[in-house]
Amino acid sequence: MNDETGHRPGEVAIPLPETFDAGLYFIGRVRTPWATRGACPKNGLKTDAVCTLAVDAPFAEALQNVEGASHLIVLYWMDEAARDLALQRPRHAEGSRGTFSLRSPVRPNPIALSVVELLERDGATLRARGLDCRDGTPLLDIKPYFATTDARPGATVERAGTTPR
C-alpha cells in the first residue's frame, strides 16, 4: 500500500468531473451490526445477521405491499468508498483490474446492490437478511426481486484474479 495515496501498486486514479449529472435522494438508512467497513462481511451471503432498512417518513408510503415479496433488491450508497480509481488491484488477485469488472465499492458512483430476504415489515422499517454494509449506510432504493426476470442461471463471469492485465 502506498502511504502517500492509499492506493495499491498497479492502481490508477482518475480525475473526477467537477459537476454531477444527476441528484439522488437517500430514502433512509441501513442499520447493521457492523460499525466499520473492515468489520463488514465480504458479501451478504457470508452472514446470517438480521439487519434493518429504516425508511424515512416521507418515503414510508412507498412500502405499501412490499411484504408481498420474499426477497428484495436493495441499493445503497457506499459513502466511505473512494470514487477515483479506474484500475484496482484486488487483494486476492495478481495485477490490476478495471473497476467495472469488479464488485468493489470503489467506483465513480459507489452504489451497492444486495438481494436480501425480507423477514418482516413494521411500519417504515424492514427487517432483512443478506446485507454487507456498515451501520448507517445511506439507503437509495428498494425493489422486489423477481426470480423470473432478475435471475440469469446461465450467466458467467471470469473470476477477477484469472486474467491479469
N, C-alpha and C positions, 0 to 999 in steps of 0.2 A: 504494500500500500504506500503510495506517495504521500508523505506528510504534508506537503505544500498544497496539493489539490484534493486529496482524499480519494483519488482515483487509483485503480489497479493498473499495473503495466499493461499496455495494449488497449486501454480505454481511450475513447476520443470524445471530447466535449465539443459542442457546437454553440454558437451564439443564438440566443432565443430572440424571436421577434419582439419589438418594443410594444406592440399593441396586441390585444386579444381579438379573435374573430367572433366569439360568442360569450354570452354570460350563462352562468349556471346558478341554480337555486339549490342550496342544501336543504333537504326536506326533513332532516333530523340528525340523530347521532347513533352510531353503533356502540352498544355497551358490551364489553367483553372482559374477561378476567386478566387480560394482558396489558400492563401499563407501558411497556416499551416495545419498539419494533423488534428488538432482539429476543424478547420473550414470546413473540407470536409463532405459531406453528408455520411450517413451510407452505401448507395449503389446508383448506378446510376439511379434507379427508383425514388429516393427521390428528384430529381431536374429536372428542365427544362432548366438548363443553357446550352448554346451553348459553346462548348469547341473546341480547335484546336489541331489536330495532325500535328506537324511540322516535316516533314520527312527531314533528312539531304540530301544534294545534291547527294552524291554517291548512295543513295537508291531511288532517285526520279523516275527513270525509272521503278522501280518495281510497281509503282502505276498505270501503264497503264491498262485501262479497269476497275479499281476499282469502278468507278462511276456506273457500271452496277449492283452493289449490293445495295439494300436499307438499309441493316444492315451489320455491320462488327463485327468481334471478334477482340478485341484489347487486347494485352498482354503488360503489363508494369511492371517495376521493382520498388517495394516499397522500395526505397533506404534508408529511415529513419527507417525502421522496424527492431526490434530485430530479431535475427536469431537462438537463442539458446534455445527456450522453447519447450519442448516435451509435457508438460501439461500446459494448460492455464485455467484461471478462468474468463470466460466472465462476464461482469458487470451485464448482465440480468439473470444469472443462479446461482444456488446453486451448489457448488462443482466444481471440475476440469474436464476438457475435454481434450482429445488428440488433438494435433494441427491439425492432418489430418482429424478430424471430424468437423472442424470449417472453416469459410471463413475469419478468421482473417489474416491481413497482416503479423503477426508474425509467421514465419515459416523458416525452413532451407534455402529455396530458395524463397524469398519474391516476387513471380510472381503473379500478379493480372490479372484478366480476366474480361472484361466487354463486353457485347453485346450492341453496340451503333447504333443509327440511323444515317446514312450518310446523311448530308444535302447538302453538296457542296464540290467540289474539285476545287482548284485554284492552278495549278502547283503542287508543293510539299507540299501543305497544304490542309488538310481535315477539314471541319467543321462538328461536330457531337454532338449529344445529348445522354447522358446516362453515362457519366464518373463520377468518385467519388474520384479522387486523387488530390493532391496538385499541384500547378503550378510548372512546371519544371521537373516533374517526367519523368525518362528515359523511352523511348518507345522501346519495344522489337520486336513486330511483329504485323502485320495486316493481317487478313484473312477474306474472305467473309463468312457471316453467311448463311447457307443453312437450312431452316426450315425443309426440308425433311430428313436431316441426323443429324442435330445438336439438334433438339428439341426431348425431350423424355416425351410426355404427361403423361405417367403412372409412371414417376419417383417419388419416395417419399424419404423424409429424416426426421428422427426424430429430432425435434427441440432440439438444443443444451442444453436447460435447463430442459429437461424432464426426463433424467435418470442420476442423479448424480453418480459419481464413489465413 
